[in-house]
Amino acid sequence: MAFTNWIKDRFFNYKSDGEKGEASREELLPEEQTVQEEQQISAEEPVQERQDVLLLQDLLELTPDHPFLSLYELQKEEATDARLPHLHPDQWKDYPDDMMEKELPGLEKLFKTESSERMKKISALQKEREKAEEEARKRAQNEEEEGKAPEEMQEIPPIEMDALPIVYITDDRLEAWLLVFPPVGKGRELDQDMLDNALKKREVSFGLDTELLENLPDNRERYFCMFRIAKGQPVSHGVDGYVEDFYERVVKKEFSENDHGKVDYFHLNLVQNIEKGNVICRAVPPVEGVPGRTVQNKEINCRNGKTVSLPKGPNTEISEDGDKLLASISGRLEFNNNKFQVKSVLEIDGNVDFSTGNIDFVGDVHIRGDVSSGFSVKALGDITIDGVVEAAEVEAGGDLIVSKGISGDLRGVIRGHHDVYSKYIESCSVHCKGNIQADCIVNCDVYCDGKVYARSGRGTIIGGRVRAAQEVSSKIVGSRSESITQIYLGGQPCANYEKEFLALTLAKLEDEMERVERQPDSPAKEKRMAKIRLDLSVGKMKINRFDKELKKLKEKIQEQGGSRLRCDVAYPGLSLNIGDESYSLTKETSMVNARMVDGSIILM
């Protein structure tokens, strides 16, 4: 029993609970002492590896009467230097657990059938030899009883059984393992012919470890040991193609934080803007599979990856190479019905408030409700608002249309790069590069590069400052209470405003450059100086452009007869400014048509 236990330890690096104590060196053979020393070196094995080994031990069921152990005892009787068995290949620890579970039944069958078959043959040869010896002994005894001279006994040849290499092929046919039983009696030792025949019998011809096979006949541990002698080529299945998105398919509310950690609830980022020609997504091509090959040199079929189609929807197009989905127009990108689509108009069914956050869109915007105080709406296209605009910021790259009016509470800012239309405009700042048309304009700060009309409805301009490059036309200017109403004509108000703001910015940049130049030289200084120089250069180019535009506009106004003010009634409190000239109205005047004539303001 002790013999079986240390054999198991050698096979499986495992000791049962009752055998964990160290055996005395007097009870061990020299080979057993070597085993114990090896076990002490590897005493710190991971628990999981010991559990795997235990599973193998239980399934193979190498009981003391197992024929495999009997074969080893026979070899040990014939060869005193017999090496201990080693039944797990060196690569064993690298195999996945599920793979070993599949292989264990096959290994169990190998150990039982091959060992039993060889033991039967050995037993049969042993019985024949014992039978021959018994017959020879009886003949000699009969001759002695008959008084005859006994004949010389013929020598009975010993058992001859050659070494037997056995090839085991794994369940997936990707590996071949070799186990060699030693010769018995005068049988032939393992040689290359035996190995070749064993491989030929199992048709193993691919991925052979030729170096191992060539050196195995001279290897001292060639018997009762397992070797991996061949490794096939695993199959590599293809990978399906997929769509790589550059925009979100489902837009979620995202709250941003400022430098002080406060959450900005006005910016929800609910709109995905996209420019014409931008890449929405791309199709990643599939990866072709690579066939595998078994150790028996048979091909393992592979599965190729499947192609994927791009989710093309309205206002999108596929690139010439067929791999990218592009936006065919600028607008709002959405993903509906498993397809990307671009909408040129952003529809807001309700108000612009905390439910929508600020709006920043590259196309047109249609708001069916109001724009609440504190929020902003910006669009590169037209903006149409069915409700009112409170103390908010609205900027349209095209026309701005406000159906019910604007009430800015002295905090609203309106910018229109084309025309601005509103029922009324009250207590806000308006910057318009086109024309402005409203029923009334009350207490506003207006910058208009075109004409200001207040002819419909009440048609009044009361209070504030109105700057127009070409003309101001209204039914009534001022009020009976003589509210101060300032009208400025000529120039290019919006451009002048931007020019003044830009000039102020350039002055700050020049001051900053002087401060940075006084700092010690460093990479950060060079980087900052380069940024300041670039900003200064761009700013100066913009100022030069403004000067050219102002010159062209001045020539155009002169061709049209100059800037003028027209109104049906003008009340005292009106201050009219054209160029460097100013005129203050001191009495109510009807049918006013004021313009600059020979350097003076004339009311006609």
C-alpha positions in Angstrom: 0.0 0.0 0.0 2.9 2.3 0.8 4.3 1.6 -2.7 1.0 2.6 -4.3 0.8 5.8 -2.3 4.2 7.2 -3.3 3.5 6.1 -6.9 0.4 8.2 -6.8 2.4 11.1 -5.4 4.8 10.8 -8.3 2.0 10.6 -10.9 -0.2 13.3 -9.6 1.8 15.5 -7.1 -0.9 14.7 -4.6 -1.2 13.3 -1.1 -4.3 12.2 0.7 -5.3 13.7 4.0 -4.0 10.7 5.8 -0.6 10.8 4.1 0.4 14.4 4.6 3.0 13.6 7.2 6.6 13.1 6.1 7.6 9.4 5.9 10.7 8.4 7.7 13.7 8.1 5.4 14.3 4.4 6.7 11.0 3.4 5.1 11.8 4.9 1.7 13.7 3.4 -1.2 16.5 5.6 -2.7 14.1 6.5 -5.5 11.4 7.3 -3.0 13.8 9.6 -1.2 14.3 11.5 -4.4 10.6 11.7 -4.8 10.2 13.1 -1.3 12.8 15.8 -2.0 11.1 16.8 -5.2 7.8 17.0 -3.4 9.3 19.3 -0.7 10.5 21.7 -3.4 7.1 21.9 -4.9 5.2 22.0 -1.6 3.8 25.5 -2.3 1.6 24.5 -5.2 -1.6 26.5 -5.7 -4.7 24.9 -4.2 -6.5 24.9 -7.5 -3.8 22.9 -9.2 -4.0 20.3 -6.3 -7.7 20.1 -6.8 -7.3 19.5 -10.6 -4.8 16.7 -9.9 -7.2 15.2 -7.3 -9.9 15.1 -10.0 -7.6 13.2 -12.3 -6.6 10.8 -9.6 -10.2 10.0 -8.8 -11.2 9.4 -12.4 -8.3 7.2 -13.4 -8.8 5.1 -10.4 -5.3 3.7 -10.2 -6.0 1.2 -7.4 -3.2 -1.0 -6.1 -4.3 -3.9 -8.4 -4.4 -1.6 -11.5 -2.6 -3.3 -14.4 -0.5 -0.2 -15.0 1.0 -0.4 -11.6 1.6 -4.1 -12.2 3.5 -3.4 -15.4 5.7 -0.9 -13.5 6.5 -3.5 -10.8 7.6 -5.9 -13.5 10.0 -3.4 -14.9 11.3 -2.6 -11.5 12.1 -6.2 -11.0 14.1 -6.4 -14.2 15.7 -2.9 -14.1 16.9 -1.6 -10.7 17.4 1.8 -12.2 13.9 2.1 -13.5 12.7 5.7 -13.6 9.5 6.7 -11.8 6.4 7.2 -13.9 5.4 10.7 -14.9 1.9 10.7 -16.4 1.2 14.4 -16.8 2.9 16.2 -19.7 4.8 19.4 -18.9 2.1 21.4 -20.7 -0.7 19.9 -18.5 -1.0 22.9 -16.3 -1.6 25.2 -19.2 -4.7 23.3 -20.4 -8.2 24.7 -19.5 -10.2 22.8 -16.9 -13.0 22.0 -19.3 -10.5 20.5 -21.8 -9.0 18.2 -19.2 -12.5 17.0 -18.2 -13.1 16.0 -21.8 -9.7 14.1 -22.0 -10.0 12.2 -18.7 -12.4 9.5 -20.0 -10.1 8.9 -22.9 -7.0 8.7 -20.6 -8.8 6.3 -18.3 -9.7 4.0 -21.2 -6.0 4.2 -22.4 -4.7 3.2 -19.0 -7.1 0.3 -18.5 -7.3 -1.2 -21.9 -3.7 -1.0 -23.0 -2.3 -1.9 -19.6 -4.7 -4.9 -19.3 -4.0 -6.1 -22.8 -0.2 -6.0 -22.2 -0.6 -7.8 -18.8 -2.7 -10.5 -20.5 0.0 -11.1 -23.1 2.7 -11.2 -20.4 0.7 -13.6 -18.3 0.1 -15.8 -21.3 3.8 -15.9 -22.2 4.6 -16.5 -18.6 2.2 -19.5 -18.4 3.7 -21.0 -21.6 7.2 -20.7 -20.2 6.1 -22.2 -16.9 4.3 -25.0 -18.8 7.5 -25.7 -20.8 9.6 -25.8 -17.7 7.1 -28.2 -16.0 7.2 -30.5 -19.0 11.0 -30.6 -19.0 11.1 -31.3 -15.3 8.6 -34.2 -15.7 10.6 -35.7 -18.5 13.8 -35.6 -16.5 12.0 -37.2 -13.5 10.6 -40.1 -15.7 14.0 -40.8 -17.2 15.5 -40.9 -13.7 12.8 -43.4 -12.5 13.4 -45.6 -15.6 17.1 -45.6 -14.8 18.0 -43.9 -18.0 20.8 -41.4 -18.2 19.0 -38.0 -18.1 19.3 -36.0 -21.2 20.7 -32.5 -21.1 17.8 -30.0 -20.5 17.3 -27.6 -23.3 17.4 -24.0 -22.3 13.9 -22.4 -22.3 14.1 -19.0 -24.0 13.1 -16.1 -21.8 10.0 -14.0 -22.5 10.5 -11.5 -25.4 8.1 -8.6 -25.6 9.3 -5.4 -27.3 8.7 -1.9 -26.0 5.3 -0.6 -26.9 4.6 3.1 -27.8 1.0 4.1 -27.5 -0.3 7.3 -29.1 -3.3 9.1 -27.6 -5.0 11.8 -29.7 -7.0 14.4 -27.8 -10.7 14.8 -28.3 -10.3 17.9 -30.5 -7.6 16.2 -32.6 -5.2 19.0 -32.0 -2.7 17.2 -29.8 -1.1 13.8 -29.7 0.4 12.4 -26.5 2.8 9.4 -26.2 3.1 6.7 -23.5 5.7 4.0 -23.9 5.6 0.7 -22.1 9.1 -0.8 -21.5 10.2 -4.1 -23.1 9.8 -7.4 -21.1 12.5 -9.9 -20.9 14.7 -9.9 -24.0 12.4 -7.6 -25.9 13.7 -4.7 -28.0 14.2 -1.3 -26.5 12.3 1.6 -27.9 13.7 2.7 -31.3 12.8 5.0 -34.1 11.0 2.3 -36.1 8.6 1.6 -33.3 7.8 5.3 -33.0 7.3 5.7 -36.7 5.0 2.7 -36.8 3.0 4.0 -33.8 2.5 7.4 -35.5 1.6 5.7 -38.8 -0.9 3.5 -37.1 -2.7 6.6 -35.7 -2.1 8.6 -38.8 -0.3 11.4 -36.9 1.8 13.4 -39.3 1.2 17.1 -38.7 2.9 19.4 -36.0 5.3 16.7 -34.9 7.9 17.5 -32.2 10.7 16.0 -34.3 13.4 16.9 -31.8 11.6 15.1 -29.0 10.9 12.0 -31.2 14.5 11.8 -32.3 15.9 12.0 -28.8 13.3 9.9 -27.1 14.9 6.4 -27.6 17.9 7.7 -25.6 15.9 9.4 -23.0 16.3 7.8 -19.6 12.7 8.7 -18.7 11.2 7.3 -21.9 9.1 4.6 -20.2 5.9 5.2 -18.2 6.0 8.8 -19.0 3.7 11.0 -21.1 5.0 13.3 -23.8 3.2 15.7 -26.1 4.6 14.7 -29.5 2.4 16.7 -31.8 0.4 19.9 -31.8 -2.1 20.8 -34.5 -3.1 24.2 -35.8 -6.2 25.5 -34.0 -9.0 26.8 -36.1 -9.4 30.6 -36.1 -13.0 31.5 -36.8 -13.7 34.8 -38.5 -15.0 37.9 -36.7 -18.2 39.5 -37.8 -18.1 43.0 -39.1 -19.6 45.7 -36.9 -20.6 49.4 -37.1 -18.4 51.8 -35.2 -20.4 54.9 -34.2 -19.0 58.4 -33.9 -22.2 59.8 -32.6 -24.5 58.5 -29.8 -27.6 56.5 -30.8 -29.4 57.4 -27.6 -28.7 60.9 -26.3 -28.9 61.2 -22.6 -29.1 64.2 -20.4 -25.7 65.2 -19.2 -25.1 67.8 -16.6 -21.7 69.6 -16.8 -19.9 71.2 -13.8 -18.0 74.5 -13.8 -14.6 75.1 -12.1 -16.3 75.5 -8.8 -18.1 72.2 -8.9 -21.5 73.7 -9.5 -23.8 71.8 -11.9 -25.0 73.7 -15.0 -28.6 72.7 -15.5 -29.0 74.9 -18.5 -26.8 72.8 -20.7 -28.3 69.3 -21.2 -26.6 68.5 -24.5 -29.7 66.9 -25.9 -29.1 67.9 -29.5 -26.4 66.2 -31.7 -25.3 68.7 -34.3 -23.6 67.5 -37.4 -22.1 69.2 -40.4 -22.6 68.2 -44.0 -20.0 65.6 -45.0 -19.2 64.5 -41.4 -18.8 60.8 -40.8 -21.6 59.4 -38.7 -20.3 55.9 -38.5 -18.2 53.4 -40.3 -18.5 49.7 -41.2 -15.6 47.7 -39.8 -15.1 44.8 -42.3 -15.3 41.3 -41.1 -12.2 39.2 -40.4 -11.8 36.1 -42.5 -11.4 32.8 -40.7 -8.2 30.7 -40.9 -8.8 26.9 -41.2 -7.2 24.7 -38.6 -5.3 21.4 -39.1 -5.4 18.3 -36.9 -2.4 16.3 -35.9 -3.7 13.7 -38.5 -3.2 16.4 -41.1 -6.9 17.0 -41.7 -8.3 20.4 -42.3 -10.7 21.9 -39.7 -13.3 24.1 -41.4 -13.6 27.7 -40.2 -16.5 30.1 -40.1 -15.9 33.4 -41.9 -17.1 36.7 -40.5 -20.3 38.3 -41.7 -20.5 41.7 -43.3 -22.6 44.4 -41.8 -24.7 47.1 -43.5 -24.6 50.7 -42.6 -27.8 52.2 -40.9 -28.6 54.7 -43.7 -31.6 56.9 -43.1 -32.9 60.2 -44.6 -30.4 62.9 -45.4 -27.4 60.5 -45.1 -25.3 59.0 -47.8 -22.7 56.2 -48.1 -19.1 57.2 -49.0 -17.5 56.2 -52.3 -15.5 53.4 -50.6 -18.8 52.0 -49.1 -17.3 52.0 -45.6 -18.6 55.2 -44.1 -22.0 56.8 -43.5 -22.0 60.6 -44.1 -24.4 63.4 -43.4 -25.7 64.8 -46.7 -26.9 68.0 -45.0 -26.2 69.9 -41.8 -28.6 69.5 -39.0 -29.7 67.4 -36.1 -28.6 63.8 -36.0 -31.1 61.2 -34.7 -31.3 57.4 -34.5 -34.8 56.1 -35.2 -36.0 52.8 -36.5 -32.5 51.4 -36.5 -31.3 54.1 -38.8 -29.4 57.4 -38.6 -31.1 60.4 -40.0 -30.3 64.1 -40.2 -33.1 66.7 -39.7 -32.5 70.2 -41.0 -35.1 71.6 -38.6 -35.0 71.1 -34.9 -38.5 71.0 -33.5 -39.1 71.9 -29.9 -42.8 71.1 -29.1 -42.8 73.1 -25.8 -40.8 75.7 -24.0 -37.1 76.1 -23.9 -36.5 75.6 -20.2 -35.0 73.0 -17.8 -36.7 70.2 -19.8 -34.6 71.0 -22.9 -31.7 73.0 -21.6 -29.9 75.5 -23.9 -30.3 74.9 -27.7 -27.3 75.0 -30.0 -28.1 73.8 -33.5 -26.4 73.9 -36.9 -29.7 74.1 -38.8 -33.1 75.7 -38.4 -34.9 75.8 -35.1 -38.7 75.9 -34.5 -39.8 76.4 -30.9 -43.6 76.1 -30.4 -43.5 77.5 -26.9 -41.5 80.2 -25.1 -37.8 80.8 -24.4 -37.6 81.1 -20.6 -35.3 83.5 -18.8 -31.7 82.4 -18.4 -31.6 80.1 -21.3 -30.1 80.5 -24.8 -31.0 79.4 -28.3 -28.4 79.5 -31.0 -28.7 78.2 -34.5 -26.8 78.6 -37.8 -30.1 78.7 -39.7 -33.4 80.4 -39.0 -35.1 80.5 -35.7 -38.9 80.6 -35.4 -40.4 81.1 -31.9 -44.2 80.8 -31.6 -44.3 82.2 -28.1 -42.4 84.9 -26.3 -38.7 85.4 -25.5 -38.0 86.4 -21.9 -34.7 87.5 -20.5 -32.8 85.0 -22.6 -30.1 85.0 -25.3 -31.2 84.2 -28.9 -28.8 84.1 -31.8 -29.9 83.2 -35.4 -27.5 82.6 -38.2 -30.4 83.4 -40.5 -33.7 85.1 -39.8 -35.2 85.4 -36.4 -39.0 85.3 -36.1 -40.7 85.8 -32.7 -44.5 85.6 -33.1 -45.6 87.0 -29.7 -42.7 89.3 -28.9 -39.6 89.8 -26.8 -39.6 91.1 -23.2 -35.9 91.1 -22.1 -36.1 92.7 -18.7 -32.9 94.6 -19.6 -31.1 91.3 -19.6 -32.2 89.8 -22.9 -29.7 89.7 -25.9 -31.0 89.2 -29.4 -28.6 88.6 -32.4 -29.7 88.1 -35.9 -27.3 87.7 -38.8 -30.1 88.4 -41.3 -33.5 90.0 -40.5 -35.3 90.1 -37.1 -39.2 90.0 -37.0 -41.1 90.3 -33.7 -44.5 91.4 -32.5 -42.8 93.7 -30.1 -39.3 94.2 -28.7 -38.9 95.5 -25.2 -36.1 96.1 -22.7 -33.4 94.1 -24.4 -30.2 94.5 -26.6 -30.7 93.7 -30.3 -27.9 93.2 -32.8 -29.1 92.7 -36.4 -27.0 92.6 -39.6 -30.2 92.8 -41.7 -33.4 94.7 -41.1 -35.6 94.8 -38.0 -39.4 94.9 -38.2 -41.7 95.1 -35.1 -45.0 96.7 -34.1 -43.2 98.6 -31.3 -39.7 98.9 -29.9 -39.6 100.1 -26.3 -36.5 100.9 -24.1 -34.1 98.8 -26.2 -30.4 99.1 -27.2 -30.6 98.4 -31.0 -27.6 97.9 -33.4 -28.9 97.4 -37.0 -26.8 97.3 -40.2 -29.9 97.7 -42.3 -33.3 99.4 -41.7 -35.5 99.5 -38.6 -39.3 99.4 -39.3 -42.1 100.0 -36.8 -45.0 100.6 -39.1 -47.4 97.9 -38.3 -49.8 97.8 -35.3 -49.1 100.7 -33.0 -45.8 101.4 -34.8 -43.9 103.1 -32.0 -40.3 103.5 -30.9 -40.1 104.7 -27.4 -37.0 105.2 -25.2 -33.6 103.6 -25.5 -31.1 103.9 -28.3 -31.7 102.8 -31.9 -28.8 102.7 -34.3 -29.5 102.0 -37.9 -27.1 102.1 -40.9 -29.7 103.1 -43.5 -33.1 104.1 -42.1 -35.5 104.2 -39.1 -39.2 104.3 -40.1 -42.0 104.4 -37.6 -45.5 105.8 -37.0 -44.5 107.4 -33.7 -41.1 108.2 -32.2 -41.0 109.2 -28.6 -43.9 109.8 -26.3 -46.1 112.6 -25.0 -44.2 112.2 -21.7 -41.1 113.2 -23.6 -39.2 110.0 -23.0 -35.6 110.3 -24.1 -35.3 108.4 -27.4 -32.0 108.4 -29.2 -31.7 107.6 -32.9 -28.3 107.1 -34.6 -28.1 106.9 -38.3 -25.2 105.9 -40.6 -22.1 103.8 -40.2 -22.3 100.1 -39.5 -23.6 99.7 -36.0 -23.1 96.0 -35.6 -19.7 96.0 -37.2 -18.7 99.1 -35.2 -19.8 97.3 -32.0 -17.8 94.2 -32.9 -14.8 96.3 -33.9 -14.8 98.2 -30.6 -15.1 94.9 -28.7 -12.3 93.4 -30.7 -10.1 96.5 -30.2 -10.6 96.1 -26.5 -9.6 92.5 -26.7 -6.5 93.3 -28.7 -5.5 95.8 -26.1 -5.8 93.2 -23.4 -3.7 90.8 -25.4 -0.9 93.3 -25.9 -0.8 94.0 -22.2 -0.6 90.3 -21.5 2.2 89.9 -24.1 4.2 92.5 -22.2 3.7 90.7 -18.9 4.7 87.3 -20.5 7.8 88.8 -22.1 9.1 89.8 -18.7 8.8 86.2 -17.4 11.9 83.8 -17.5 12.3 81.8 -20.6 10.5 78.4 -20.5 8.6 76.1 -22.8 5.3 77.3 -21.3 6.3 80.9 -22.0 7.1 80.1 -25.7 3.8 78.3 -26.0 1.8 81.2 -24.5 3.6 83.8 -26.6 2.9 81.9 -29.8 -0.8 81.7 -28.9 -1.0 85.5 -28.1 0.8 86.3 -31.4 -1.7 84.2 -33.4 -4.7 85.8 -31.6 -3.3 89.3 -32.3 -2.7 88.5 -36.0 -6.3 87.2 -36.4 -7.8 90.1 -34.5 -5.9 92.7 -36.7 -7.1 90.9 -39.8 -10.7 91.2 -38.6 -10.3 94.9 -37.9 -9.0 95.5 -41.4 -12.0 93.6 -42.8 -14.4 95.8 -40.7 -12.8 98.9 -42.1 -13.3 97.7 -45.7 -16.9 96.8 -45.0 -17.6 100.2 -43.5 -16.2 101.9 -46.5 -18.3 99.9 -48.9 -21.5 100.5 -46.8 -20.9 104.2 -46.6 -20.6 104.4 -50.4 -23.8 102.3 -50.8 -25.8 104.6 -48.4 -24.6 107.7 -50.2 -25.8 106.2 -53.5 -29.3 105.6 -51.9 -29.5 109.3 -50.8 -28.0 108.8 -47.3 -29.5 107.7 -44.0 -32.8 109.1 -42.8 -35.5 109.1 -40.2 -39.2 108.9 -41.2 -42.1 109.0 -38.9 -45.7 110.3 -38.8 -45.3 111.9 -35.4 -42.1 112.8 -33.4 -42.4 114.0 -29.7 -40.0 116.1 -27.8 -37.2 114.1 -26.1 -36.1 112.7 -29.5 -32.3 113.0 -30.1 -31.3 112.4 -33.7 -27.6 111.8 -34.5 -26.3 111.5 -38.1 -22.5 111.2 -38.3 -21.0 113.9 -36.0 -24.1 116.0 -36.2 -27.0 115.8 -33.6 -30.4 117.4 -33.4 -32.8 117.5 -30.4 -36.5 117.9 -31.0 -38.2 120.5 -28.8 -41.8 120.2 -30.0 -44.2 117.7 -31.4 -43.7 117.4 -35.1 -45.7 115.6 -37.8 -44.6 113.9 -41.0 -40.9 113.9 -40.2 -38.4 113.1 -42.9 -35.0 113.9 -41.5 -31.6 113.5 -43.3 -28.2 115.1 -43.6 -28.1 117.9 -46.2 -24.9 119.9 -46.7 -23.5 118.8 -43.3 -26.6 119.7 -41.3 -29.6 117.6 -40.2 -32.8 118.8 -41.9 -36.4 117.9 -40.9 -38.6 118.0 -44.0 
